Each structure stands twice: as C-alpha cells, then as structure tokens.
Amino acid sequence: MSLAISDVQPDQLTATELSYSLRNQVHSAIANHTEFRRERIVTQDNRVKYSATGQKGNSSDHLGEVFHLMRELNENGISSDKIGRLAQNGRSFRKALERICSQIATQANGNPITYVELGPEPVKTSFILKNLQKAGVTINQYIAVDINPKSTDPMRSALGKVLPGTSLNFVTTSFEEFDLQAYLGKSEIPALVTMLGFQEGNDDPFKINEWLRNIAREGDFLLSESQLHATGQIDKIADFYAHPAMQRFSRISFEQAIDPAVPTLNRFFLLPVTFQDGQTAQVAILAEEFATTTDERNLHVSNFCLKLQLDQYRHYRKIGGYFDIIGETITDDKTLHFQLSRRNPD
C-alpha cells in the first residue's frame, strides 16, 4: 500500500510558504501534542476532497455523497430552534441567522443585490434567500462558486423554487481563482458574497483575507459564519465533529487518499497553532488513524478548521482595512457567529 500524499505537502513548500502555512502549523501541533510523529502524518489537499482533481481516473463518485453530508448538517441546524440556545427564549442558530438576514435587508435599503455563494449548499441558502425576500430584498441573480461539480444539479433544483425566474449561474473553480469583477463586468448592483459553513477556518486568516478582498468589489457585502472558541462551551466543538455526517466525511476523505479497504480509527484533536503575527488560536482536527504493513501508526488528517475567539475573528476581518464590520449576530452560547461586513475601496 502506498500513501496518496497531497500535491502540496509541507516539505514541498518554499521557505516563506512553510513559515506561514496553516497546514504546516497543524502538522507541528499534532507532532508536538500527540503520539504521532510528524513523518507519519498525511494531509490531503481540499481539491482532492471536494473535486475530481487528483483522483485516480478523475473519479468523482464520492463528491455527491460529500455534498449531501454537508446538506445534512445544515438541515439539522436550520430545523432545530435549540442549537446554540441557552435560555428558553434565547437566540438559537436559526434565530441568529434570521437576525443577520434582517441586518442585510436594512443595509440593502430596498436596492437589489447579486447573491454570490462561495461553496453552495441548498438548505441554509434557501433559508437565507427566503428571509431576504420576505424582508423586501430583490435578488437580481445568483452565482455559485464551487470546486465540486456535483453541487450544480441539487442547487439548481432547490433554488428554482426559491428564485423562480432569476438567473442561476454556476462556476466550477476555486475561490482564489474566481474574479467577480470580471464575471459581472460593469454591473453596479452590489453583491452579497457569502462564505458559510465555517469555511474561513480552513486556511490561514491572512490568506483568507486576501481571497475575500480579491473577490469582493468596493461596496459589496460579505456574510460569513464561524464556530467560535468560547469559554465554557469548548465541548460544542467536539460535539460537532462527532456528528455521523462529519465522521463519514472523514472516512470518505481517507478512502479517496489512502485505501478504501484499510480499517481506521476516527480521531479528533483541538490543538493550539500560531499565526505569522504571533497570535495563537485553537484548531479542530478531524483525522483517521491507520496502520501500514510495518505496523507503523499513521494519521490521515481529513479536515482542520480554526476556532477563533470572537475578538480574534473581528481582528482578522479588519486586517488591511479592506472590510468594515457592519453587523453581526451570535447564539446564546457564544459559539455560532454570523458576521456582515462591507468591502472598502483599495
């Protein structure tokens, strides 16, 4: 059996990239705080998990299941009015999302918007769009950006009911390669760019900030979602990664990278990492432990996601002065957070 090492492993990075790579920081954290030696840790590039790139024969059989697993997680969040709530009449995940939609409608001020979704998913998106339209917001067109081509058909089916007669557009590319200005041309209608599902936590905050400032145009809005590292509520992070959908996702990731016939033990860690500015944050790591024919203990990292504190999340949004925070909502337990910001001129 051979290890299907990612196309960009830490030992292949330049010295500068290595210093600031979140993946490198994750490997170091695992090696420093667990029983796994650094050379026995394998991390898969996101393009392998969410697209056919890097797959043997460009197989994409797993992508449909990955999309539906993420959909299942959002169905659980939207259908419940208890997630994140502490008091009887407190703010749940669902209520926090409803409230940020009201703030978006206030900022739109009766003007139409273009809805640009980075990483489309039908359940949460349909909920947001319904609430925006209920609040009087007109969606002039919808644009989905995703490296997973399997998202197009279910998104088109779901949004056809929510946005009848509205132009639905699907772009299969990575976020860092998407140029909204070039795509929209001379359109002066502001965009609402959404990055939901904790996606921001999958990379270094400086790199994420660069992607987002390159996508959003002056005056565009940015709606983002995060799971925070909140005092007294740390167990909520582990609970999320223990969900059967996340555990199945982890196993699929392993099967695509290593070998579907090899048994694994699901592992979860919450470990400290340090950014290039010296700040420290926690990163949630979902992985599969497996053994080779030499009985070496190996760890395949299927997902890592930063869990910042609220003040850190605000701090990194403001880095460089590209965005102003103009609204936010948070659940009772301070773990689930929606943030609305506006792109400033360069």
Backbone torsions as a table, in degrees:
resi	resn	phi	psi	omega
1	MET	NA	136.1	176.9
2	SER	-114.5	149.6	179.4
3	LEU	-83.2	130.1	177.6
4	ALA	-85.8	77.8	-176.4
5	ILE	-64.2	142.8	177.9
6	SER	-55.7	156.4	-179.7
7	ASP	-69.9	-14.6	176.8
8	VAL	-134.3	82.6	177.3
9	GLN	-84.1	159.2	-177.4
10	PRO	-53.9	-35.7	-177.4
11	ASP	-76.4	-2.8	177.8
12	GLN	-102.7	-3.8	-178.1
13	LEU	-81.8	156.1	173.8
14	THR	-70.2	167.2	-178.7
15	ALA	-60.0	-41.0	-179.6
16	THR	-67.3	-45.5	-180.0
17	GLU	-63.8	-38.2	-178.7
18	LEU	-62.9	-39.6	-177.6
19	SER	-62.4	-36.4	-172.5
20	TYR	-109.0	2.7	-177.2
21	SER	-71.2	124.0	176.2
22	LEU	-64.1	-35.8	177.8
23	ARG	-59.9	-42.4	177.8
24	ASN	-63.5	-40.3	177.8
25	GLN	-63.9	-37.4	178.3
26	VAL	-64.9	-44.9	178.1
27	HIS	-60.2	-42.9	179.4
28	SER	-63.6	-41.6	-179.6
29	ALA	-62.9	-43.1	178.9
30	ILE	-63.7	-46.1	-178.6
31	ALA	-64.7	-34.6	-177.0
32	ASN	-81.8	-25.0	-170.9
33	HIS	-120.3	-2.3	178.7
34	THR	-129.9	-176.3	-177.6
35	GLU	-83.8	-2.6	-175.2
36	PHE	-89.5	130.9	176.2
37	ARG	-76.8	148.2	-174.0
38	ARG	-56.6	-40.0	-176.6
39	GLU	-71.6	-8.8	178.9
40	ARG	-103.6	13.5	-179.7
41	ILE	-105.3	129.1	180.0
42	VAL	-119.0	132.1	176.8
43	THR	-124.8	134.0	-177.1
44	GLN	-96.6	138.7	177.0
45	ASP	-69.0	145.2	-177.8
46	ASN	-58.9	-30.9	-179.4
47	ARG	-63.4	-26.8	178.4
48	VAL	-76.6	-34.4	-178.3
49	LYS	-76.9	-34.7	-171.3
50	TYR	-113.0	-0.3	178.7
51	SER	-143.2	174.5	179.2
52	ALA	-79.9	-8.3	-179.1
53	THR	-61.2	128.8	176.9
54	GLY	87.2	-4.8	179.3
55	GLN	-83.9	150.0	176.7
56	LYS	-64.4	122.0	-178.6
57	GLY	68.1	16.7	-177.8
58	ASN	54.8	36.5	178.1
59	SER	-63.1	139.5	178.5
60	SER	-128.5	21.1	-176.1
61	ASP	-60.0	-31.4	-175.7
62	HIS	-80.7	-16.5	-170.0
63	LEU	-68.3	-35.7	177.4
64	GLY	-62.6	-41.4	179.0
65	GLU	-67.6	-39.8	177.5
66	VAL	-58.7	-45.3	179.6
67	PHE	-60.4	-43.6	-177.1
68	HIS	-73.3	-27.5	174.4
69	LEU	-65.3	-42.7	177.5
70	MET	-66.0	-34.9	176.9
71	ARG	-64.0	-40.2	179.5
72	GLU	-60.8	-41.6	179.0
73	LEU	-61.5	-41.7	179.9
74	ASN	-71.1	-34.2	175.4
75	GLU	-60.9	-40.7	178.1
76	ASN	-62.7	-42.1	-178.1
77	GLY	-68.9	-44.1	-176.6
78	ILE	-73.0	-34.9	-175.0
79	SER	-77.3	-18.3	-177.7
80	SER	-99.9	142.5	172.6
81	ASP	-109.4	22.9	-178.9
82	LYS	-115.6	-25.0	-177.7
83	ILE	-61.3	122.7	-179.9
84	GLY	85.4	-8.1	-175.6
85	ARG	-91.0	139.0	175.7
86	LEU	-111.2	-48.8	179.8
87	ALA	-87.1	159.5	-178.0
88	GLN	-55.8	-43.9	-179.8
89	ASN	-107.5	25.6	-176.7
90	GLY	-79.1	-175.7	-174.2
91	ARG	-95.5	114.4	175.9
92	SER	-88.1	176.7	174.8
93	PHE	-56.7	-45.4	-179.4
94	ARG	-61.8	-44.5	-179.3
95	LYS	-69.0	-35.4	177.5
96	ALA	-63.7	-38.4	178.8
97	LEU	-69.6	-39.8	176.3
98	GLU	-60.6	-40.3	-176.9
99	ARG	-68.4	-39.5	179.3
100	ILE	-68.3	-29.6	175.5
101	CYS	-64.0	-39.0	176.9
102	SER	-63.6	-38.9	178.5
103	GLN	-67.0	-37.0	176.6
104	ILE	-63.5	-44.6	-179.9
105	ALA	-60.6	-39.5	178.3
106	THR	-63.2	-42.7	-179.4
107	GLN	-69.2	-34.3	178.8
108	ALA	-66.4	-31.3	172.6
109	ASN	55.5	41.7	176.2
110	GLY	84.2	-3.5	-179.8
111	ASN	-90.8	151.0	178.0
112	PRO	-70.8	156.9	176.5
113	ILE	-133.9	156.1	170.8
114	THR	-98.8	126.1	-177.0
115	TYR	-93.4	116.2	-178.6
116	VAL	-116.2	114.5	-175.1
117	GLU	-108.1	119.1	175.7
118	LEU	-91.3	104.6	-176.4
119	GLY	86.6	71.5	-173.3
120	PRO	-67.9	145.7	176.8
121	GLU	-152.0	130.7	-167.2
122	PRO	-74.7	-33.8	-171.5
123	VAL	-69.8	-56.7	-178.8
124	LYS	-66.0	-38.8	-179.5
125	THR	-63.9	-44.5	178.4
126	SER	-60.9	-40.4	179.4
127	PHE	-62.0	-46.1	179.6
128	ILE	-63.1	-48.1	-176.6
129	LEU	-63.1	-39.5	177.8
130	LYS	-63.5	-42.4	179.9
131	ASN	-67.9	-38.3	178.5
132	LEU	-64.8	-45.3	-179.4
133	GLN	-66.6	-36.5	176.6
134	LYS	-61.6	-32.1	-179.9
135	ALA	-87.0	5.6	174.9
136	GLY	95.3	11.1	-179.9
137	VAL	-87.1	130.3	176.3
138	THR	-96.1	128.7	177.3
139	ILE	-97.9	111.9	-174.9
140	ASN	-81.5	-27.6	171.3
141	GLN	-163.9	160.0	-179.1
142	TYR	-120.5	133.9	178.9
143	ILE	-129.1	123.8	176.5
144	ALA	-108.0	134.5	177.5
145	VAL	-120.2	120.7	-173.8
146	ASP	-155.9	144.0	172.9
147	ILE	-86.6	-10.1	178.7
148	ASN	-93.4	106.9	-178.1
149	PRO	-68.2	-15.6	-178.4
150	LYS	-74.6	-7.1	-179.1
151	SER	-80.8	-19.8	-171.1
152	THR	-62.1	-52.6	-175.0
153	ASP	-62.5	-49.9	178.8
154	PRO	-65.0	-32.9	177.7
155	MET	-68.3	-43.3	179.5
156	ARG	-62.4	-40.0	179.3
157	SER	-65.2	-45.7	-177.6
158	ALA	-68.8	-43.9	-174.1
159	LEU	-78.9	-20.0	175.5
160	GLY	-60.5	-27.5	179.2
161	LYS	-85.1	-29.4	-177.1
162	VAL	-87.6	-35.7	-177.1
163	LEU	-123.8	58.9	-179.2
164	PRO	-60.7	131.4	179.1
165	GLY	82.8	-3.9	179.9
166	THR	-90.8	141.7	178.9
167	SER	-65.3	123.5	178.7
168	LEU	-111.7	122.7	-174.2
169	ASN	-125.5	138.5	-176.0
170	PHE	-128.5	123.1	-177.0
171	VAL	-116.7	118.0	179.5
172	THR	-94.2	97.2	179.6
173	THR	-163.6	170.9	176.2
174	SER	-81.5	158.5	-179.2
175	PHE	-60.6	-42.1	-175.4
176	GLU	-69.0	-16.4	-179.7
177	GLU	-99.7	-4.1	-176.5
178	PHE	-86.1	131.0	-179.5
179	ASP	-117.1	98.5	-177.1
180	LEU	-66.2	-39.1	179.8
181	GLN	-59.3	-45.4	179.4
182	ALA	-68.4	-35.8	-178.1
183	TYR	-68.1	-42.3	-176.0
184	LEU	-88.0	-15.1	-179.9
185	GLY	66.7	-129.3	-174.6
186	LYS	-90.8	11.3	-179.3
187	SER	-58.6	130.6	179.1
188	GLU	-102.1	2.5	177.3
189	ILE	-72.7	125.9	-178.4
190	PRO	-65.4	149.5	177.8
191	ALA	-102.7	147.3	166.5
192	LEU	-104.8	105.7	179.2
193	VAL	-91.3	124.4	-178.6
194	THR	-113.6	135.9	171.7
195	MET	-130.4	94.2	-172.9
196	LEU	-109.2	178.7	177.0
197	GLY	72.3	28.7	177.2
198	PHE	64.4	19.5	-175.1
199	GLN	-62.4	-30.7	-179.4
200	GLU	-60.4	-27.6	-177.2
201	GLY	-74.4	-4.1	-176.2
202	ASN	-83.6	-1.5	178.9
203	ASP	-150.3	171.0	179.1
204	ASP	-56.7	135.1	-176.8
205	PRO	-60.8	-28.9	177.1
206	PHE	-69.3	-38.0	178.6
207	LYS	-70.4	-42.4	177.8
208	ILE	-60.3	-42.5	179.5
209	ASN	-59.9	-38.9	178.9
210	GLU	-65.4	-44.8	178.4
211	TRP	-58.9	-49.4	-173.8
212	LEU	-67.3	-39.4	179.3
213	ARG	-69.2	-26.4	177.0
214	ASN	-78.7	-25.2	179.5
215	ILE	-84.5	-52.7	-175.6
216	ALA	-72.0	137.9	176.7
217	ARG	-94.1	165.9	178.4
218	GLU	-53.9	127.7	179.0
219	GLY	89.8	-11.2	178.0
220	ASP	-70.7	154.7	177.0
221	PHE	-99.3	151.8	176.1
222	LEU	-127.7	123.0	175.3
223	LEU	-111.0	121.5	-179.1
224	SER	-129.2	158.2	-177.5
225	GLU	-130.4	139.5	179.4
226	SER	-142.9	153.9	167.8
227	GLN	-102.4	121.3	-172.0
228	LEU	-96.8	157.0	173.3
229	HIS	-90.0	97.1	-173.0
230	ALA	-110.4	133.3	179.8
231	THR	-55.2	130.2	178.1
232	GLY	83.6	-4.4	-177.1
233	GLN	-128.1	24.4	-175.4
234	ILE	-63.3	-30.4	-178.8
235	ASP	-62.6	-22.0	180.0
236	LYS	-64.3	-30.2	179.2
237	ILE	-67.8	-48.6	178.7
238	ALA	-62.4	-37.8	179.3
239	ASP	-60.3	-40.4	-179.8
240	PHE	-63.3	-44.3	-177.3
241	TYR	-77.3	-10.8	174.6
242	ALA	-87.3	-5.3	178.9
243	HIS	-60.5	139.0	-178.7
244	PRO	-54.1	-33.9	179.8
245	ALA	-66.0	-39.8	179.0
246	MET	-70.5	-37.5	179.2
247	GLN	-67.8	-37.7	176.7
248	ARG	-66.9	-40.6	176.8
249	PHE	-57.8	-42.8	180.0
250	SER	-61.8	-42.3	179.9
251	ARG	-67.2	-40.5	177.4
252	ILE	-60.1	-43.5	178.9
253	SER	-57.9	-44.2	178.2
254	PHE	-63.0	-46.0	-177.7
255	GLU	-60.3	-38.3	-179.9
256	GLN	-71.4	-31.8	-175.1
257	ALA	-92.7	-34.1	-171.5
258	ILE	-114.1	-80.1	-175.9
259	ASP	-167.4	121.9	-179.0
260	PRO	-66.6	-14.6	-177.7
261	ALA	-91.7	-9.8	-176.0
262	VAL	-86.6	128.0	177.7
263	PRO	-71.8	151.4	-179.0
264	THR	-137.9	163.7	172.5
265	LEU	-118.8	121.5	-179.6
266	ASN	-69.3	134.6	-180.0
267	ARG	-129.0	148.4	176.8
268	PHE	-135.1	137.1	177.5
269	PHE	-135.9	148.4	170.4
270	LEU	-124.8	107.2	-168.7
271	LEU	-130.4	157.2	-179.7
272	PRO	-82.4	142.8	172.2
273	VAL	-133.1	156.2	-178.9
274	THR	-117.5	134.5	179.5
275	PHE	-88.9	172.4	-177.0
276	GLN	-64.0	-20.5	178.2
277	ASP	-92.1	5.7	177.4
278	GLY	91.5	-10.7	178.2
279	GLN	-71.6	148.1	179.8
280	THR	-113.6	139.9	177.4
281	ALA	-140.7	170.1	177.6
282	GLN	-95.8	145.3	175.5
283	VAL	-125.5	130.0	175.8
284	ALA	-85.7	129.7	-175.6
285	ILE	-124.0	121.6	176.9
286	LEU	-108.0	130.3	-171.7
287	ALA	-150.4	169.5	175.2
288	GLU	-124.2	123.5	175.3
289	GLU	-87.2	135.8	178.7
290	PHE	-148.4	164.7	-178.9
291	ALA	-118.6	147.8	175.0
292	THR	-94.5	-178.4	179.3
293	THR	-65.2	-17.6	177.8
294	THR	-92.7	8.2	179.4
295	ASP	65.6	18.3	174.0
296	GLU	-71.0	140.0	176.8
297	ARG	-86.5	123.5	-177.8
298	ASN	-121.0	158.4	178.4
299	LEU	-131.8	120.3	174.5
300	HIS	-98.2	114.0	179.3
301	VAL	-82.8	113.4	-177.4
302	SER	-93.2	-23.6	-179.8
303	ASN	-160.6	138.3	168.6
304	PHE	-135.9	142.1	-173.7
305	CYS	-147.6	124.8	179.1
306	LEU	-66.1	141.9	175.4
307	LYS	-123.0	86.9	-177.3
308	LEU	-78.3	158.8	167.3
309	GLN	-78.5	160.3	-174.2
310	LEU	-58.5	-43.4	-178.9
311	ASP	-66.8	-31.3	176.0
312	GLN	-67.8	-42.1	-178.9
313	TYR	-62.1	-42.4	176.6
314	ARG	-64.5	-41.9	-178.3
315	HIS	-59.3	-47.9	-176.2
316	TYR	-72.5	-25.0	174.6
317	ARG	-66.4	-32.8	-175.7
318	LYS	-88.5	-4.6	-178.4
319	ILE	-56.6	130.1	177.4
320	GLY	82.8	-9.8	178.9
321	GLY	73.6	18.7	-176.5
322	TYR	-80.5	-24.9	-178.0
323	PHE	-130.1	143.6	168.9
324	ASP	-109.6	132.5	176.1
325	ILE	-78.4	123.3	-176.8
326	ILE	-118.9	-0.3	178.0
327	GLY	-175.5	154.1	174.4
328	GLU	-165.2	153.8	173.4
329	THR	-137.5	156.5	-177.0
330	ILE	-148.0	148.9	179.6
331	THR	-73.5	164.8	179.4
332	ASP	-51.5	-42.1	-174.6
333	ASP	-83.0	3.3	176.1
334	LYS	65.7	22.4	-177.3
335	THR	-104.8	-25.1	-176.4
336	LEU	-118.5	125.0	-165.2
337	HIS	-135.1	133.3	172.7
338	PHE	-115.1	134.9	-177.7
339	GLN	-128.2	134.1	177.2
340	LEU	-114.5	127.1	179.2
341	SER	-135.5	166.4	179.4
342	ARG	-124.7	139.0	-179.8
343	ARG	-75.3	125.9	178.0
344	ASN	-86.5	163.8	173.0
345	PRO	-65.2	150.8	177.4
346	ASP	-70.7	NA	NA
